């Protein structure tokens, strides 16, 4: 039986965006810059995994442990992150997060010993999870009208991807320039570039972003007046919240699979570190095209329909990728990466846009995002462990191929969950649908 909320308070699908379109799109641009600048430093392994291992004198298991710490902090802080985002202006949460990531990045560039790396990743987890994640998603959700949810989240993810691609292109160019030096010397300027970018965008966010604290409270409500436990119970009684959580869980693993591109390209296709980095950057450039394109298609043909089709196509593409032979020409490999990137990022840009189908009260937007994130983004914790277990049981290329096949199977299951979600919510009425 479907549970819906029938109270008179505003829901996400009904909450009006404020401000002129030009102002809202400009604020959205700042948010995308913030999201695009913060995470690449945390996931530097995406382009430079082998160099990271050499520069820090650690092995792949130790690196996996660091990313498990990051994931555990994320999962533990997602719900508090949502509660915090409903009570503190996203402007100051974003500024704080970028500042912490940038400063810890400068420490990271000194190549501290492994025990100190754990503290850096712990701090990055707090900045990327507790004070940033729900805040930025809530801010984007409130900026867009009911008719703009797909494109706003598509622009967020696509713009974030564009920012990451530009920064990654600069990073690869810097790395290539210093490639003849020792790993520590060639990687340090890359880390510095990312760290100072975070600090600079943090200053910009403080000047441009609005104070959106308590914007969704109804007249007469006091900040924090509602019971946090009551809000939590209300939200977990909505079955569609659980469905979205599982959909995000399936789709988010696609993004994690792309983190293994660099090492797989070097091992399976015998590419150099520089060429692997360049091919990975090509994949990053597919993010703005896939995410923004998917967002506009979602607003045109229904977000849930495009998401379901995109997850099915992505699942098939990843399952076929493991069959690509090692002797394939580099141009054909680049084409494969383009297709995988488009499919992966069209999915990643849309699954947050379907929250408005759940009739969630607007004043607890952040808490709803936190609950979904705790479940949906839990691969940050268990996926490095799964990858490590597969690689130990099946060393080398075969292990990575089995890992990719697992990701494709999960996404195939996710497309089925999207179909169930659509059937459960198709009788709802949504503005602009």
Order of alpha helices (4+ residues) and beta strands (2+ residues): alpha-alpha-alpha-alpha-alpha-alpha-alpha-alpha-alpha-alpha-alpha-alpha-alpha-alpha-alpha-alpha-alpha
